[in-house]
Amino acid sequence: MGSYTHFESALIHGGIYGDRQTGAVNTPIFQTATYEQDGLGRNRGWEYSRTGNPTRAALEALIAELEGGARGFAFASGMAAITAVLHLFQSGDKIVIPGNVYGGTFRVLDRVFRQFGLSAVIADTTDPAAFQDALTDDVKAVLIESPANPLLTVTDIRALSEITRQKGLLLIVDNTFLTPYLQRPLELGADSVVHSATKYLGGHSDLIAGLVVVNTQETAERLQFIQNATGGILQPFDSFLLIRSIKTLGVRMDAHVRNAEQVARLLAGHAAVGKVYYPGLPDAQGYEVNRRQAKNGGAMISFELTGDCDCRRFFTGLKLIALAESLGGVESLACHPASMTHAAIPKKIRERAGITDGLIRISVGLEHIDDLKADLIQAIEGARM
Ligand SMILES: *Cc1c(COP(=O)(O)O)cnc(C)c1O
């Protein structure tokens, strides 16, 4: 932190600001693979861009500062970031995840890491008793999202961290849905934060990126080794784009949340809408916990239509809101978790977690609220049979 004390200023001035050599107010894009060395064993701090690149380093310093961690790391995607973190563990270790974890996180554990002896154990992290039962001796970490995809389930990060700390487990929080502007898991006791920066941090649906922040130098050194050894790094241009996007994170999130709160109220009051999942609604699961640990409920909303509606017709009826994977961009998106984001999770496990075939998820964008409301209302009316 320099000459500022507020988070909004850190978004703009944090990390390594601008370019000292030229005075450029923006971080230059160091589009280079390698660096000339001054002599054998003598370089200027940079050797090869898989190992380190100044543009990526500026982004990594920025996210570390924003999350309040020791070091940050930038990867080519959220999944590359999560994969790098999972490389901290060994064959025989187990990772506890909730049943409604991001589909790709479940898939990489179940289909890739399991082949190497690292496996996932599913437990309800919102229920301390069920969670404690899952903590056998071979469990080495807990990986959660709060609010979790797609039912916006809130987990008490501080309460969970007290248990993981006592047992010597790593608590990893996927903070994609709220970003450090709305929630800072390391301050709540987590050990590591992961992001799909493709979402709100990027914010414009124009890049794929992932970030990790860890809270100790020791874990940072191990992760730096893994990042260089496995090589799933973020490119200089994409690092620049992400730095550029993060500068407006605060104003974007405020506007996303303003729209989302109105959409949630509209859905909750609509006769053709059944359950509404939004942590910003006072009767939502985890409302109080979320209020304690986050600034607000974010801008993701899931809901079900009543039995006399066809959710397929809802999706084809949307005119402004696009049917698409992903979230967190300026444009509003609707998705069908059962067949899209969570299709990798077996139907049985999915339904047990409450992800029904009629569930609809909305990423509320920055269009005018009246246009969003009108599109939702006409699509819901058209879904009535
Ligand atoms: C999208 C997403 C990921 C995966 O990130 P990619 O950038 O798509 O690889 C991980 N976790 C959550 C919560 C996500 O929404």
The ligand as an SDF file (V2000), in Angstrom:
LIG
                    3D

 15 15  0  0  0  0  0  0  0  0999 V2000
  -15.7070  -20.2870  -14.2760 C   0  0  0  0  0  0  0  0  0  0  0  0
  -15.3390  -20.7740  -12.9350 C   0  0  0  0  0  0  0  0  0  0  0  0
  -14.1780  -21.5400  -12.7300 C   0  0  0  0  0  0  0  0  0  0  0  0
  -13.2780  -21.9560  -13.8790 C   0  0  0  0  0  0  0  0  0  0  0  0
  -12.6530  -20.8660  -14.4540 O   0  0  0  0  0  0  0  0  0  0  0  0
  -12.1870  -20.7990  -16.0110 P   0  0  0  0  0  0  0  0  0  0  0  0
  -11.6270  -19.4330  -16.1140 O   0  0  0  0  0  0  0  0  0  0  0  0
  -13.4240  -21.0150  -16.8290 O   0  0  0  0  0  0  0  0  0  0  0  0
  -11.2110  -21.8740  -16.2090 O   0  0  0  0  0  0  0  0  0  0  0  0
  -13.8580  -21.9010  -11.4400 C   0  0  0  0  0  0  0  0  0  0  0  0
  -14.6500  -21.5690  -10.4000 N   0  0  0  0  0  0  0  0  0  0  0  0
  -15.7860  -20.8550  -10.5680 C   0  0  0  0  0  0  0  0  0  0  0  0
  -16.6060  -20.5070   -9.3890 C   0  0  0  0  0  0  0  0  0  0  0  0
  -16.1650  -20.4330  -11.8280 C   0  0  0  0  0  0  0  0  0  0  0  0
  -17.2920  -19.7360  -11.9830 O   0  0  0  0  0  0  0  0  0  0  0  0
  1  2  1  0
  2  3  1  0
  2 14  2  0
  3  4  1  0
  3 10  2  0
  4  5  1  0
  5  6  1  0
  6  7  2  0
  6  8  1  0
  6  9  1  0
 10 11  1  0
 11 12  2  0
 12 13  1  0
 12 14  1  0
 14 15  1  0
M  END
$$$$
